[in-house]
Amino acid sequence: MRLRRAEGQLRGVQRMIAEGAPVEDVLTQMAAVKAAVDQVGLQLIGERLRTCAQAGEEGCGEDLDRALATLLRFAALAR
């Protein structure tokens, strides 16, 4: 659902650019697209960790380490 919303927002950004919308408005919509995509990434990470923990899988510690590294990359990209 969130990806479809982001896709629609991105099409809106393309349309805004084609129509010569003010830069501030385009950038606001681009930030909304980025936030939607980031939320999908966070949901994927969270779901993987929940599944791993609930199933008691071995190697969850490695998954947690990778998830934390990914979160740190997201945080760095958001600046």
All heavy atoms as a GROMACS GRO file, in nm:
protein
  591
    1MET      N    1   0.082  -0.119   0.000
    1MET     CA    2   0.000   0.000   0.000
    1MET      C    3   0.087   0.126   0.000
    1MET      O    4   0.064   0.216  -0.077
    1MET     CB    5  -0.093  -0.004   0.122
    1MET     CG    6  -0.180   0.116   0.134
    1MET     SD    7  -0.304   0.117   0.007
    1MET     CE    8  -0.413   0.238   0.069
    2ARG      N    9   0.186   0.129   0.088
    2ARG     CA   10   0.272   0.247   0.094
    2ARG      C   11   0.350   0.267  -0.036
    2ARG      O   12   0.372   0.380  -0.077
    2ARG     CB   13   0.370   0.236   0.210
    2ARG     CG   14   0.305   0.255   0.345
    2ARG     CD   15   0.411   0.251   0.454
    2ARG     NE   16   0.352   0.247   0.585
    2ARG     CZ   17   0.329   0.355   0.659
    2ARG    NH1   18   0.363   0.473   0.614
    2ARG    NH2   19   0.274   0.344   0.778
    3LEU      N   20   0.391   0.157  -0.098
    3LEU     CA   21   0.464   0.171  -0.224
    3LEU      C   22   0.374   0.226  -0.334
    3LEU      O   23   0.419   0.306  -0.416
    3LEU     CB   24   0.525   0.037  -0.267
    3LEU     CG   25   0.648  -0.007  -0.189
    3LEU    CD1   26   0.695  -0.144  -0.236
    3LEU    CD2   27   0.760   0.094  -0.201
    4ARG      N   28   0.250   0.186  -0.334
    4ARG     CA   29   0.157   0.242  -0.434
    4ARG      C   30   0.137   0.391  -0.410
    4ARG      O   31   0.129   0.470  -0.505
    4ARG     CB   32   0.023   0.168  -0.429
    4ARG     CG   33   0.032   0.032  -0.491
    4ARG     CD   34  -0.107  -0.028  -0.513
    4ARG     NE   35  -0.095  -0.160  -0.569
    4ARG     CZ   36  -0.132  -0.271  -0.509
    4ARG    NH1   37  -0.188  -0.266  -0.390
    4ARG    NH2   38  -0.116  -0.388  -0.567
    5ARG      N   39   0.128   0.429  -0.283
    5ARG     CA   40   0.114   0.571  -0.250
    5ARG      C   41   0.237   0.647  -0.298
    5ARG      O   42   0.225   0.754  -0.360
    5ARG     CB   43   0.094   0.589  -0.101
    5ARG     CG   44   0.072   0.735  -0.062
    5ARG     CD   45   0.053   0.755   0.086
    5ARG     NE   46  -0.046   0.664   0.140
    5ARG     CZ   47  -0.042   0.616   0.262
    5ARG    NH1   48   0.055   0.650   0.344
    5ARG    NH2   49  -0.137   0.535   0.306
    6ALA      N   50   0.355   0.592  -0.270
    6ALA     CA   51   0.479   0.658  -0.313
    6ALA      C   52   0.485   0.667  -0.465
    6ALA      O   53   0.529   0.768  -0.520
    6ALA     CB   54   0.600   0.582  -0.259
    7GLU      N   55   0.441   0.561  -0.531
    7GLU     CA   56   0.439   0.562  -0.678
    7GLU      C   57   0.349   0.674  -0.730
    7GLU      O   58   0.385   0.748  -0.822
    7GLU     CB   59   0.392   0.426  -0.730
    7GLU     CG   60   0.389   0.415  -0.880
    7GLU     CD   61   0.337   0.280  -0.927
    7GLU    OE1   62   0.275   0.207  -0.847
    7GLU    OE2   63   0.358   0.250  -1.045
    8GLY      N   64   0.233   0.688  -0.670
    8GLY     CA   65   0.141   0.795  -0.710
    8GLY      C   66   0.200   0.933  -0.683
    8GLY      O   67   0.187   1.025  -0.765
    9GLN      N   68   0.265   0.946  -0.567
    9GLN     CA   69   0.328   1.074  -0.534
    9GLN      C   70   0.440   1.106  -0.633
    9GLN      O   71   0.455   1.220  -0.675
    9GLN     CB   72   0.384   1.071  -0.392
    9GLN     CG   73   0.278   1.074  -0.286
    9GLN     CD   74   0.336   1.048  -0.148
    9GLN    OE1   75   0.420   0.962  -0.129
    9GLN    NE2   76   0.289   1.125  -0.052
   10LEU      N   77   0.515   1.004  -0.672
   10LEU     CA   78   0.625   1.026  -0.767
   10LEU      C   79   0.572   1.067  -0.904
   10LEU      O   80   0.627   1.156  -0.970
   10LEU     CB   81   0.711   0.900  -0.777
   10LEU     CG   82   0.842   0.915  -0.851
   10LEU    CD1   83   0.926   1.029  -0.795
   10LEU    CD2   84   0.920   0.785  -0.844
   11ARG      N   85   0.461   1.005  -0.945
   11ARG     CA   86   0.399   1.049  -1.072
   11ARG      C   87   0.354   1.194  -1.060
   11ARG      O   88   0.365   1.272  -1.154
   11ARG     CB   89   0.282   0.958  -1.108
   11ARG     CG   90   0.325   0.828  -1.176
   11ARG     CD   91   0.207   0.757  -1.241
   11ARG     NE   92   0.102   0.723  -1.146
   11ARG     CZ   93   0.094   0.610  -1.077
   11ARG    NH1   94   0.186   0.517  -1.094
   11ARG    NH2   95  -0.004   0.588  -0.993
   12GLY      N   96   0.304   1.229  -0.941
   12GLY     CA   97   0.263   1.368  -0.918
   12GLY      C   98   0.381   1.464  -0.928
   12GLY      O   99   0.369   1.573  -0.983
   13VAL      N  100   0.496   1.422  -0.878
   13VAL     CA  101   0.616   1.505  -0.887
   13VAL      C  102   0.655   1.524  -1.034
   13VAL      O  103   0.687   1.635  -1.077
   13VAL     CB  104   0.733   1.441  -0.808
   13VAL    CG1  105   0.866   1.506  -0.842
   13VAL    CG2  106   0.707   1.448  -0.658
   14GLN      N  107   0.650   1.416  -1.112
   14GLN     CA  108   0.682   1.427  -1.254
   14GLN      C  109   0.587   1.525  -1.323
   14GLN      O  110   0.630   1.609  -1.404
   14GLN     CB  111   0.672   1.290  -1.321
   14GLN     CG  112   0.780   1.195  -1.277
   14GLN     CD  113   0.757   1.053  -1.329
   14GLN    OE1  114   0.645   1.009  -1.346
   14GLN    NE2  115   0.866   0.982  -1.352
   15ARG      N  116   0.461   1.516  -1.289
   15ARG     CA  117   0.361   1.605  -1.348
   15ARG      C  118   0.387   1.750  -1.306
   15ARG      O  119   0.381   1.843  -1.387
   15ARG     CB  120   0.221   1.560  -1.306
   15ARG     CG  121   0.109   1.630  -1.375
   15ARG     CD  122  -0.030   1.568  -1.348
   15ARG     NE  123  -0.048   1.514  -1.214
   15ARG     CZ  124  -0.043   1.382  -1.181
   15ARG    NH1  125  -0.018   1.291  -1.273
   15ARG    NH2  126  -0.062   1.342  -1.057
   16MET      N  127   0.420   1.769  -1.178
   16MET     CA  128   0.448   1.904  -1.129
   16MET      C  129   0.566   1.966  -1.203
   16MET      O  130   0.562   2.083  -1.240
   16MET     CB  131   0.477   1.901  -0.978
   16MET     CG  132   0.356   1.868  -0.892
   16MET     SD  133   0.401   1.843  -0.719
   16MET     CE  134   0.427   2.013  -0.669
   17ILE      N  135   0.671   1.886  -1.223
   17ILE     CA  136   0.788   1.936  -1.294
   17ILE      C  137   0.752   1.972  -1.438
   17ILE      O  138   0.789   2.079  -1.488
   17ILE     CB  139   0.903   1.834  -1.288
   17ILE    CG1  140   0.956   1.822  -1.145
   17ILE    CG2  141   1.016   1.872  -1.386
   17ILE    CD1  142   1.053   1.709  -1.123
   18ALA      N  143   0.677   1.884  -1.503
   18ALA     CA  144   0.637   1.909  -1.641
   18ALA      C  145   0.551   2.035  -1.653
   18ALA      O  146   0.559   2.106  -1.754
   18ALA     CB  147   0.560   1.789  -1.696
   19GLU      N  148   0.472   2.062  -1.549
   19GLU     CA  149   0.384   2.179  -1.552
   19GLU      C  150   0.450   2.305  -1.497
   19GLU      O  151   0.387   2.410  -1.491
   19GLU     CB  152   0.256   2.148  -1.473
   19GLU     CG  153   0.171   2.040  -1.538
   19GLU     CD  154   0.055   1.995  -1.451
   19GLU    OE1  155   0.043   2.044  -1.336
   19GLU    OE2  156  -0.023   1.910  -1.498
   20GLY      N  157   0.575   2.293  -1.454
   20GLY     CA  158   0.647   2.411  -1.405
   20GLY      C  159   0.606   2.456  -1.267
   20GLY      O  160   0.609   2.576  -1.237
   21ALA      N  161   0.571   2.364  -1.181
   21ALA     CA  162   0.530   2.398  -1.044
   21ALA      C  163   0.647   2.461  -0.969
   21ALA      O  164   0.765   2.438  -1.004
   21ALA     CB  165   0.483   2.273  -0.971
   22PRO      N  166   0.618   2.541  -0.868
   22PRO     CA  167   0.726   2.602  -0.789
   22PRO      C  168   0.817   2.495  -0.727
   22PRO      O  169   0.771   2.390  -0.684
   22PRO     CB  170   0.651   2.678  -0.679
   22PRO     CG  171   0.514   2.701  -0.734
   22PRO     CD  172   0.485   2.584  -0.822
   23VAL      N  173   0.945   2.524  -0.725
   23VAL     CA  174   1.045   2.430  -0.675
   23VAL      C  175   1.013   2.386  -0.532
   23VAL      O  176   1.026   2.269  -0.499
   23VAL     CB  177   1.186   2.493  -0.682
   23VAL    CG1  178   1.289   2.407  -0.611
   23VAL    CG2  179   1.225   2.517  -0.825
   24GLU      N  180   0.969   2.479  -0.450
   24GLU     CA  181   0.938   2.445  -0.310
   24GLU      C  182   0.830   2.338  -0.303
   24GLU      O  183   0.837   2.246  -0.220
   24GLU     CB  184   0.894   2.569  -0.231
   24GLU     CG  185   1.004   2.673  -0.216
   24GLU     CD  186   1.014   2.766  -0.337
   24GLU    OE1  187   0.931   2.758  -0.431
   24GLU    OE2  188   1.108   2.847  -0.339
   25ASP      N  189   0.729   2.348  -0.387
   25ASP     CA  190   0.620   2.250  -0.389
   25ASP      C  191   0.670   2.113  -0.436
   25ASP      O  192   0.632   2.010  -0.381
   25ASP     CB  193   0.505   2.297  -0.479
   25ASP     CG  194   0.437   2.421  -0.425
   25ASP    OD1  195   0.459   2.458  -0.307
   25ASP    OD2  196   0.360   2.483  -0.502
   26VAL      N  197   0.755   2.114  -0.537
   26VAL     CA  198   0.811   1.989  -0.589
   26VAL      C  199   0.895   1.922  -0.481
   26VAL      O  200   0.884   1.801  -0.457
   26VAL     CB  201   0.894   2.013  -0.717
   26VAL    CG1  202   0.965   1.886  -0.761
   26VAL    CG2  203   0.805   2.067  -0.829
   27LEU      N  204   0.980   2.000  -0.414
   27LEU     CA  205   1.066   1.943  -0.310
   27LEU      C  206   0.984   1.889  -0.192
   27LEU      O  207   1.021   1.787  -0.134
   27LEU     CB  208   1.168   2.048  -0.262
   27LEU     CG  209   1.273   2.086  -0.365
   27LEU    CD1  210   1.363   2.197  -0.310
   27LEU    CD2  211   1.355   1.967  -0.407
   28THR      N  212   0.875   1.953  -0.160
   28THR     CA  213   0.788   1.904  -0.054
   28THR      C  214   0.731   1.768  -0.091
   28THR      O  215   0.730   1.674  -0.009
   28THR     CB  216   0.672   2.003  -0.027
   28THR    OG1  217   0.730   2.126   0.018
   28THR    CG2  218   0.576   1.950   0.076
   29GLN      N  219   0.688   1.754  -0.215
   29GLN     CA  220   0.635   1.626  -0.259
   29GLN      C  221   0.744   1.519  -0.267
   29GLN      O  222   0.720   1.403  -0.236
   29GLN     CB  223   0.565   1.640  -0.395
   29GLN     CG  224   0.432   1.712  -0.385
   29GLN     CD  225   0.340   1.644  -0.286
   29GLN    OE1  226   0.317   1.524  -0.290
   29GLN    NE2  227   0.286   1.722  -0.194
   30MET      N  228   0.864   1.559  -0.306
   30MET     CA  229   0.975   1.463  -0.311
   30MET      C  230   1.008   1.412  -0.171
   30MET      O  231   1.039   1.294  -0.151
   30MET     CB  232   1.097   1.525  -0.378
   30MET     CG  233   1.079   1.540  -0.528
   30MET     SD  234   1.220   1.616  -0.611
   30MET     CE  235   1.348   1.499  -0.575
   31ALA      N  236   1.000   1.500  -0.072
   31ALA     CA  237   1.024   1.459   0.066
   31ALA      C  238   0.918   1.359   0.111
   31ALA      O  239   0.948   1.263   0.183
   31ALA     CB  240   1.026   1.581   0.158
   32ALA      N  241   0.795   1.380   0.067
   32ALA     CA  242   0.687   1.286   0.101
   32ALA      C  243   0.712   1.149   0.038
   32ALA      O  244   0.689   1.046   0.102
   32ALA     CB  245   0.552   1.342   0.056
   33VAL      N  246   0.759   1.147  -0.085
   33VAL     CA  247   0.792   1.021  -0.153
   33VAL      C  248   0.903   0.949  -0.077
   33VAL      O  249   0.893   0.829  -0.048
   33VAL     CB  250   0.834   1.045  -0.300
   33VAL    CG1  251   0.888   0.917  -0.362
   33VAL    CG2  252   0.718   1.101  -0.381
   34LYS      N  253   1.006   1.022  -0.042
   34LYS     CA  254   1.119   0.962   0.030
   34LYS      C  255   1.072   0.906   0.164
   34LYS      O  256   1.110   0.794   0.202
   34LYS     CB  257   1.229   1.064   0.052
   34LYS     CG  258   1.351   1.003   0.122
   34LYS     CD  259   1.454   1.109   0.152
   34LYS     CE  260   1.576   1.050   0.221
   34LYS     NZ  261   1.549   0.962   0.333
   35ALA      N  262   0.990   0.979   0.235
   35ALA     CA  263   0.941   0.932   0.364
   35ALA      C  264   0.859   0.804   0.348
   35ALA      O  265   0.872   0.710   0.429
   35ALA     CB  266   0.857   1.040   0.431
   36ALA      N  267   0.778   0.796   0.245
   36ALA     CA  268   0.696   0.677   0.221
   36ALA      C  269   0.784   0.556   0.192
   36ALA      O  270   0.762   0.447   0.244
   36ALA     CB  271   0.597   0.701   0.106
   37VAL      N  272   0.886   0.575   0.110
   37VAL     CA  273   0.978   0.465   0.076
   37VAL      C  274   1.057   0.423   0.200
   37VAL      O  275   1.076   0.304   0.225
   37VAL     CB  276   1.071   0.505  -0.041
   37VAL    CG1  277   1.180   0.402  -0.062
   37VAL    CG2  278   0.990   0.524  -0.168
   38ASP      N  279   1.102   0.520   0.279
   38ASP     CA  280   1.174   0.489   0.403
   38ASP      C  281   1.086   0.406   0.497
   38ASP      O  282   1.134   0.311   0.560
   38ASP     CB  283   1.219   0.616   0.474
   38ASP     CG  284   1.335   0.684   0.404
   38ASP    OD1  285   1.396   0.624   0.313
   38ASP    OD2  286   1.365   0.799   0.441
   39GLN      N  287   0.959   0.439   0.506
   39GLN     CA  288   0.868   0.365   0.593
   39GLN      C  289   0.855   0.220   0.548
   39GLN      O  290   0.849   0.129   0.630
   39GLN     CB  291   0.730   0.431   0.597
   39GLN     CG  292   0.727   0.556   0.682
   39GLN     CD  293   0.760   0.527   0.827
   39GLN    OE1  294   0.708   0.434   0.886
   39GLN    NE2  295   0.849   0.606   0.882
   40VAL      N  296   0.853   0.198   0.419
   40VAL     CA  297   0.847   0.061   0.367
   40VAL      C  298   0.972  -0.015   0.411
   40VAL      O  299   0.965  -0.129   0.458
   40VAL     CB  300   0.833   0.058   0.214
   40VAL    CG1  301   0.847  -0.084   0.160
   40VAL    CG2  302   0.698   0.116   0.173
   41GLY      N  303   1.088   0.047   0.398
   41GLY     CA  304   1.212  -0.017   0.439
   41GLY      C  305   1.212  -0.051   0.586
   41GLY      O  306   1.251  -0.162   0.626
   42LEU      N  307   1.166   0.040   0.668
   42LEU     CA  308   1.160   0.015   0.813
   42LEU      C  309   1.062  -0.097   0.846
   42LEU      O  310   1.089  -0.180   0.934
   42LEU     CB  311   1.124   0.143   0.887
   42LEU     CG  312   1.230   0.253   0.881
   42LEU    CD1  313   1.176   0.382   0.943
   42LEU    CD2  314   1.358   0.209   0.948
   43GLN      N  315   0.950  -0.101   0.776
   43GLN     CA  316   0.854  -0.209   0.798
   43GLN      C  317   0.913  -0.344   0.760
   43GLN      O  318   0.892  -0.443   0.829
   43GLN     CB  319   0.726  -0.184   0.719
   43GLN     CG  320   0.637  -0.079   0.782
   43GLN     CD  321   0.509  -0.060   0.703
   43GLN    OE1  322   0.503  -0.086   0.583
   43GLN    NE2  323   0.407  -0.012   0.770
   44LEU      N  324   0.987  -0.348   0.650
   44LEU     CA  325   1.050  -0.473   0.608
   44LEU      C  326   1.150  -0.522   0.712
   44LEU      O  327   1.153  -0.641   0.747
   44LEU     CB  328   1.119  -0.455   0.473
   44LEU     CG  329   1.028  -0.440   0.352
   44LEU    CD1  330   1.110  -0.400   0.230
   44LEU    CD2  331   0.951  -0.567   0.326
   45ILE      N  332   1.230  -0.431   0.762
   45ILE     CA  333   1.327  -0.468   0.865
   45ILE      C  334   1.256  -0.518   0.990
   45ILE      O  335   1.291  -0.623   1.046
   45ILE     CB  336   1.418  -0.348   0.899
   45ILE    CG1  337   1.509  -0.315   0.782
   45ILE    CG2  338   1.501  -0.375   1.026
   45ILE    CD1  339   1.580  -0.182   0.794
   46GLY      N  340   1.158  -0.444   1.034
   46GLY     CA  341   1.083  -0.482   1.155
   46GLY      C  342   1.016  -0.617   1.140
   46GLY      O  343   1.019  -0.700   1.233
   47GLU      N  344   0.956  -0.641   1.026
   47GLU     CA  345   0.887  -0.769   1.004
   47GLU      C  346   0.985  -0.885   1.005
   47GLU      O  347   0.957  -0.991   1.062
   47GLU     CB  348   0.810  -0.765   0.871
   47GLU     CG  349   0.731  -0.890   0.843
   47GLU     CD  350   0.627  -0.922   0.950
   47GLU    OE1  351   0.572  -0.828   1.012
   47GLU    OE2  352   0.601  -1.042   0.974
   48ARG      N  353   1.100  -0.866   0.943
   48ARG     CA  354   1.201  -0.972   0.943
   48ARG      C  355   1.247  -1.004   1.085
   48ARG      O  356   1.259  -1.120   1.124
   48ARG     CB  357   1.320  -0.934   0.855
   48ARG     CG  358   1.435  -1.032   0.861
   48ARG     CD  359   1.393  -1.171   0.812
   48ARG     NE  360   1.499  -1.267   0.836
   48ARG     CZ  361   1.482  -1.386   0.893
   48ARG    NH1  362   1.362  -1.425   0.930
   48ARG    NH2  363   1.584  -1.464   0.913
   49LEU      N  364   1.270  -0.900   1.164
   49LEU     CA  365   1.315  -0.922   1.302
   49LEU      C  366   1.206  -0.989   1.386
   49LEU      O  367   1.236  -1.076   1.467
   49LEU     CB  368   1.359  -0.790   1.364
   49LEU     CG  369   1.486  -0.730   1.305
   49LEU    CD1  370   1.516  -0.596   1.368
   49LEU    CD2  371   1.604  -0.824   1.320
   50ARG      N  372   1.081  -0.949   1.367
   50ARG     CA  373   0.970  -1.012   1.441
   50ARG      C  374   0.959  -1.160   1.404
   50ARG      O  375   0.945  -1.246   1.491
   50ARG     CB  376   0.839  -0.941   1.412
   50ARG     CG  377   0.812  -0.823   1.501
   50ARG     CD  378   0.669  -0.771   1.482
   50ARG     NE  379   0.646  -0.717   1.350
   50ARG     CZ  380   0.684  -0.596   1.311
   50ARG    NH1  381   0.748  -0.516   1.393
   50ARG    NH2  382   0.659  -0.555   1.189
   51THR      N  383   0.966  -1.188   1.275
   51THR     CA  384   0.956  -1.327   1.229
   51THR      C  385   1.070  -1.411   1.287
   51THR      O  386   1.048  -1.522   1.336
   51THR     CB  387   0.960  -1.333   1.075
   51THR    OG1  388   0.851  -1.257   1.024
   51THR    CG2  389   0.952  -1.475   1.024
   52CYS      N  390   1.189  -1.357   1.282
   52CYS     CA  391   1.306  -1.427   1.332
   52CYS      C  392   1.291  -1.454   1.482
   52CYS      O  393   1.313  -1.566   1.528
   52CYS     CB  394   1.430  -1.341   1.305
   52CYS     SG  395   1.585  -1.415   1.353
   53ALA      N  396   1.254  -1.354   1.558
   53ALA     CA  397   1.242  -1.368   1.703
   53ALA      C  398   1.129  -1.464   1.741
   53ALA      O  399   1.144  -1.547   1.830
   53ALA     CB  400   1.219  -1.231   1.766
   54GLN      N  401   1.015  -1.454   1.673
   54GLN     CA  402   0.901  -1.541   1.704
   54GLN      C  403   0.931  -1.686   1.673
   54GLN      O  404   0.887  -1.776   1.744
   54GLN     CB  405   0.776  -1.495   1.629
   54GLN     CG  406   0.720  -1.366   1.683
   54GLN     CD  407   0.607  -1.311   1.597
   54GLN    OE1  408   0.583  -1.359   1.486
   54GLN    NE2  409   0.539  -1.209   1.646
   55ALA      N  410   1.006  -1.710   1.568
   55ALA     CA  411   1.038  -1.847   1.528
   55ALA      C  412   1.156  -1.903   1.607
   55ALA      O  413   1.184  -2.022   1.601
   55ALA     CB  414   1.067  -1.853   1.379
   56GLY      N  415   1.226  -1.814   1.679
   56GLY     CA  416   1.341  -1.858   1.755
   56GLY      C  417   1.454  -1.905   1.666
   56GLY      O  418   1.530  -1.994   1.702
   57GLU      N  419   1.464  -1.846   1.548
   57GLU     CA  420   1.567  -1.886   1.452
   57GLU      C  421   1.707  -1.855   1.504
   57GLU      O  422   1.729  -1.755   1.570
   57GLU     CB  423   1.548  -1.812   1.320
   57GLU     CG  424   1.422  -1.847   1.246
   57GLU     CD  425   1.408  -1.766   1.117
   57GLU    OE1  426   1.509  -1.718   1.064
   57GLU    OE2  427   1.294  -1.751   1.071
   58GLU      N  428   1.799  -1.943   1.473
   58GLU     CA  429   1.940  -1.912   1.501
   58GLU      C  430   1.984  -1.809   1.398
   58GLU      O  431   1.934  -1.803   1.288
   58GLU     CB  432   2.024  -2.038   1.490
   58GLU     CG  433   1.996  -2.136   1.602
   58GLU     CD  434   2.101  -2.246   1.610
   58GLU    OE1  435   2.215  -2.221   1.569
   58GLU    OE2  436   2.065  -2.353   1.658
   59GLY      N  437   2.079  -1.730   1.436
   59GLY     CA  438   2.127  -1.627   1.344
   59GLY      C  439   2.049  -1.497   1.355
   59GLY      O  440   2.073  -1.405   1.278
   60CYS      N  441   1.955  -1.488   1.449
   60CYS     CA  442   1.880  -1.363   1.465
   60CYS      C  443   1.973  -1.248   1.505
   60CYS      O  444   1.948  -1.134   1.471
   60CYS     CB  445   1.769  -1.378   1.569
   60CYS     SG  446   1.623  -1.462   1.507
   61GLY      N  447   2.077  -1.281   1.580
   61GLY     CA  448   2.173  -1.178   1.618
   61GLY      C  449   2.236  -1.114   1.496
   61GLY      O  450   2.254  -0.992   1.490
   62GLU      N  451   2.268  -1.196   1.397
   62GLU     CA  452   2.325  -1.142   1.273
   62GLU      C  453   2.222  -1.057   1.200
   62GLU      O  454   2.255  -0.951   1.145
   62GLU     CB  455   2.372  -1.256   1.183
   62GLU     CG  456   2.490  -1.333   1.240
   62GLU     CD  457   2.522  -1.457   1.158
   62GLU    OE1  458   2.471  -1.471   1.045
   62GLU    OE2  459   2.600  -1.539   1.208
   63ASP      N  460   2.096  -1.102   1.198
   63ASP     CA  461   1.990  -1.023   1.135
   63ASP      C  462   1.975  -0.889   1.206
   63ASP      O  463   1.955  -0.786   1.143
   63ASP     CB  464   1.857  -1.097   1.138
   63ASP     CG  465   1.847  -1.205   1.032
   63ASP    OD1  466   1.938  -1.213   0.947
   63ASP    OD2  467   1.748  -1.280   1.032
   64LEU      N  468   1.982  -0.892   1.339
   64LEU     CA  469   1.970  -0.768   1.416
   64LEU      C  470   2.086  -0.674   1.383
   64LEU      O  471   2.065  -0.554   1.363
   64LEU     CB  472   1.967  -0.798   1.566
   64LEU     CG  473   1.956  -0.676   1.657
   64LEU    CD1  474   1.830  -0.596   1.626
   64LEU    CD2  475   1.958  -0.718   1.802
   65ASP      N  476   2.207  -0.727   1.374
   65ASP     CA  477   2.322  -0.644   1.338
   65ASP      C  478   2.304  -0.580   1.201
   65ASP      O  479   2.330  -0.462   1.182
   65ASP     CB  480   2.451  -0.728   1.339
   65ASP     CG  481   2.494  -0.767   1.480
   65ASP    OD1  482   2.448  -0.705   1.577
   65ASP    OD2  483   2.574  -0.862   1.490
   66ARG      N  484   2.257  -0.659   1.104
   66ARG     CA  485   2.234  -0.605   0.969
   66ARG      C  486   2.123  -0.499   0.972
   66ARG      O  487   2.132  -0.397   0.905
   66ARG     CB  488   2.200  -0.717   0.871
   66ARG     CG  489   2.322  -0.796   0.826
   66ARG     CD  490   2.292  -0.882   0.705
   66ARG     NE  491   2.185  -0.979   0.729
   66ARG     CZ  492   2.201  -1.101   0.778
   66ARG    NH1  493   2.322  -1.143   0.810
   66ARG    NH2  494   2.099  -1.181   0.796
   67ALA      N  495   2.017  -0.526   1.049
   67ALA     CA  496   1.906  -0.431   1.059
   67ALA      C  497   1.954  -0.299   1.119
   67ALA      O  498   1.918  -0.191   1.071
   67ALA     CB  499   1.792  -0.490   1.142
   68LEU      N  500   2.035  -0.307   1.224
   68LEU     CA  501   2.086  -0.185   1.285
   68LEU      C  502   2.176  -0.108   1.188
   68LEU      O  503   2.169   0.015   1.181
   68LEU     CB  504   2.160  -0.217   1.414
   68LEU     CG  505   2.072  -0.264   1.529
   68LEU    CD1  506   2.157  -0.308   1.647
   68LEU    CD2  507   1.975  -0.156   1.570
   69ALA      N  508   2.259  -0.180   1.115
   69ALA     CA  509   2.344  -0.114   1.015
   69ALA      C  510   2.259  -0.044   0.910
   69ALA      O  511   2.289   0.069   0.868
   69ALA     CB  512   2.438  -0.215   0.951
   70THR      N  513   2.153  -0.109   0.868
   70THR     CA  514   2.063  -0.050   0.769
   70THR      C  515   1.994   0.074   0.825
   70THR      O  516   1.983   0.177   0.757
   70THR     CB  517   1.958  -0.153   0.722
   70THR    OG1  518   2.027  -0.265   0.666
   70THR    CG2  519   1.864  -0.094   0.619
   71LEU      N  520   1.948   0.066   0.949
   71LEU     CA  521   1.886   0.182   1.013
   71LEU      C  522   1.982   0.300   1.022
   71LEU      O  523   1.944   0.414   0.998
   71LEU     CB  524   1.835   0.146   1.152
   71LEU     CG  525   1.711   0.057   1.156
   71LEU    CD1  526   1.684   0.014   1.299
   71LEU    CD2  527   1.591   0.128   1.098
   72LEU      N  528   2.107   0.270   1.053
   72LEU     CA  529   2.207   0.377   1.059
   72LEU      C  530   2.230   0.439   0.922
   72LEU      O  531   2.248   0.561   0.909
   72LEU     CB  532   2.338   0.324   1.117
   72LEU     CG  533   2.332   0.290   1.266
   72LEU    CD1  534   2.461   0.223   1.310
   72LEU    CD2  535   2.303   0.412   1.349
   73ARG      N  536   2.228   0.357   0.816
   73ARG     CA  537   2.241   0.411   0.680
   73ARG      C  538   2.121   0.500   0.648
   73ARG      O  539   2.137   0.607   0.589
   73ARG     CB  540   2.254   0.300   0.577
   73ARG     CG  541   2.393   0.246   0.563
   73ARG     CD  542   2.411   0.163   0.436
   73ARG     NE  543   2.311   0.061   0.417
   73ARG     CZ  544   2.319  -0.064   0.466
   73ARG    NH1  545   2.420  -0.100   0.540
   73ARG    NH2  546   2.223  -0.151   0.442
   74PHE      N  547   2.000   0.454   0.684
   74PHE     CA  548   1.881   0.536   0.662
   74PHE      C  549   1.894   0.670   0.732
   74PHE      O  550   1.865   0.775   0.677
   74PHE     CB  551   1.755   0.466   0.715
   74PHE     CG  552   1.685   0.376   0.618
   74PHE    CD1  553   1.598   0.280   0.667
   74PHE    CD2  554   1.703   0.387   0.483
   74PHE    CE1  555   1.531   0.196   0.580
   74PHE    CE2  556   1.637   0.303   0.395
   74PHE     CZ  557   1.551   0.208   0.444
   75ALA      N  558   1.941   0.665   0.857
   75ALA     CA  559   1.956   0.789   0.935
   75ALA      C  560   2.058   0.882   0.869
   75ALA      O  561   2.036   1.003   0.863
   75ALA     CB  562   1.996   0.756   1.077
   76ALA      N  563   2.166   0.825   0.820
   76ALA     CA  564   2.269   0.907   0.755
   76ALA      C  565   2.216   0.968   0.626
   76ALA      O  566   2.245   1.083   0.595
   76ALA     CB  567   2.393   0.824   0.727
   77LEU      N  568   2.136   0.894   0.551
   77LEU     CA  569   2.081   0.945   0.426
   77LEU      C  570   1.976   1.052   0.448
   77LEU      O  571   1.954   1.137   0.362
   77LEU     CB  572   2.021   0.830   0.343
   77LEU     CG  573   2.122   0.730   0.288
   77LEU    CD1  574   2.047   0.613   0.221
   77LEU    CD2  575   2.215   0.795   0.188
   78ALA      N  576   1.911   1.048   0.564
   78ALA     CA  577   1.803   1.142   0.592
   78ALA      C  578   1.855   1.281   0.624
   78ALA      O  579   1.780   1.377   0.623
   78ALA     CB  580   1.718   1.090   0.708
   79ARG      N  581   1.983   1.293   0.653
   79ARG     CA  582   2.038   1.425   0.691
   79ARG      C  583   2.056   1.514   0.575
   79ARG      O  584   2.071   1.499   0.468
   79ARG     CB  585   2.171   1.407   0.761
   79ARG     CG  586   2.154   1.340   0.894
   79ARG     CD  587   2.284   1.330   0.964
   79ARG     NE  588   2.272   1.226   1.063
   79ARG     CZ  589   2.370   1.182   1.134
   79ARG    NH1  590   2.488   1.233   1.121
   79ARG    NH2  591   2.353   1.089   1.223
   0.00000   0.00000   0.00000
